[in-house]
């Protein structure tokens, strides 16, 4: 039994708080990278050079992430998402992430920074589970530590 057995209310208010203001990581999978390269009509090499960074991952590899500005805005944010139609799975499944659905306290804590949580559309448990599965299966693109693709932070 989970706290969201009867569903959860969420509607994005387009406040962009999840895209800005606080530091974080938007991990890119192979599929995310492919979609974004098509969206911007850039080669993989050029997209990575312009929009990405590599960060150390817990398994002794580096993973590919979107860069953020000095103000902690996502590099793709400019008065809204410039890649909304091709946004990464991590972005499109928010707030239905494993850590936010671990218990009601985590969900309510996230509500403090997301005005859409607890309002609007009722998401059924099966819809939430589909979002969770998409998020969980979206494996970040890994690079060996000595691979020179992407900027290392």
C-alpha positions in Angstrom: 0.0 0.0 0.0 1.3 3.4 -1.0 0.2 6.8 0.1 -0.8 7.5 -3.5 -3.1 4.5 -4.0 -6.0 6.9 -4.5 -4.0 9.1 -6.9 -2.4 12.4 -6.5 -3.3 15.9 -7.7 -0.7 17.7 -9.9 -0.9 20.3 -12.6 2.2 22.2 -13.8 1.7 25.9 -13.2 4.7 26.7 -15.4 6.4 28.6 -12.5 9.7 27.1 -13.8 11.0 26.6 -10.2 12.0 23.0 -11.1 14.1 24.4 -14.0 15.7 27.3 -12.2 16.8 28.8 -8.9 18.3 25.8 -7.2 21.4 23.7 -8.2 20.7 20.3 -9.6 21.4 17.7 -12.3 19.3 16.9 -15.4 20.8 13.6 -16.4 20.6 12.7 -20.1 20.0 9.2 -21.4 21.0 8.1 -24.9 17.3 8.7 -26.0 17.3 12.2 -24.4 20.5 13.1 -26.2 19.2 11.9 -29.5 15.9 13.8 -29.2 17.6 17.0 -28.1 20.2 16.8 -31.0 17.3 16.5 -33.5 15.4 19.3 -31.8 18.3 21.7 -32.1 19.5 20.3 -35.4 23.0 19.7 -33.9 25.4 16.9 -34.1 25.9 15.0 -30.8 29.4 16.4 -30.5 28.2 20.0 -30.9 25.2 19.6 -28.6 27.4 18.1 -25.8 29.9 20.9 -26.3 27.3 23.6 -26.1 24.8 22.4 -23.6 26.3 19.6 -21.5 28.7 18.8 -18.7 29.9 15.6 -17.2 29.7 14.9 -13.6 31.1 12.1 -11.4 28.6 9.3 -10.8 28.5 6.9 -7.9 29.8 3.9 -10.0 33.1 5.5 -10.8 32.0 6.8 -14.2 30.9 10.2 -15.4 27.4 10.9 -16.6 26.1 13.4 -19.0 24.0 16.3 -17.6 22.7 19.5 -19.0 24.7 22.6 -17.9 23.2 25.3 -15.7 23.9 29.0 -15.6 25.7 30.7 -12.7 22.2 31.5 -11.3 21.3 27.7 -11.4 18.9 28.0 -14.3 18.9 25.1 -16.7 20.9 26.0 -19.8 17.8 25.3 -21.9 15.6 27.7 -20.0 14.9 31.2 -21.4 11.5 32.5 -20.2 10.4 28.9 -20.6 11.9 25.6 -21.9 13.5 26.1 -25.3 13.3 22.3 -25.9 9.9 21.6 -24.3 8.9 19.3 -27.2 12.0 17.2 -26.7 12.7 17.7 -23.0 14.4 14.9 -21.1 12.4 12.2 -19.5 13.6 13.5 -16.1 11.9 16.7 -16.8 8.7 15.3 -18.4 8.1 12.9 -15.4 8.5 15.5 -12.7 7.3 15.3 -9.9 6.6 11.6 -10.2 10.2 10.6 -9.2 11.1 7.7 -6.9 12.4 9.9 -4.1 9.4 12.2 -4.2 7.0 9.2 -4.0 8.8 7.3 -1.3 6.3 8.6 1.3 3.8 11.4 1.9 6.4 13.5 3.8 8.7 13.6 0.8 5.8 14.6 -1.5 4.6 17.3 0.9 8.2 18.6 1.3 8.5 19.0 -2.5 5.1 20.8 -2.5 6.9 23.7 -0.7 8.8 24.5 -3.9 6.2 23.3 -6.4 2.9 25.1 -6.4 1.4 22.5 -8.8 1.7 19.6 -6.3 -1.7 19.0 -4.7 -3.7 21.0 -7.3 -5.4 20.4 -10.5 -5.6 17.1 -12.3 -5.9 13.8 -10.3 -3.4 11.3 -11.6 -4.5 7.7 -11.0 -2.1 5.3 -9.4 -1.5 3.4 -12.7 -0.6 6.7 -14.4 1.8 7.6 -11.6 3.3 4.1 -11.8 3.9 4.6 -15.6 5.7 7.9 -14.9 7.8 6.2 -12.2 8.7 3.4 -14.7 9.7 5.9 -17.4 11.8 7.8 -14.9 13.4 4.6 -13.4 14.3 3.2 -16.8 15.9 6.4 -18.1 19.5 5.4 -17.4 22.0 8.3 -17.7 24.6 8.2 -20.4 27.8 7.0 -18.8 31.4 7.7 -19.9 34.6 6.2 -18.6 36.5 8.7 -16.5 39.2 9.0 -19.2 36.7 9.6 -22.1 37.1 13.2 -23.3 33.5 13.8 -24.6 31.7 16.5 -22.7 32.9 19.0 -20.2 33.9 17.6 -16.8 32.9 19.4 -13.6 
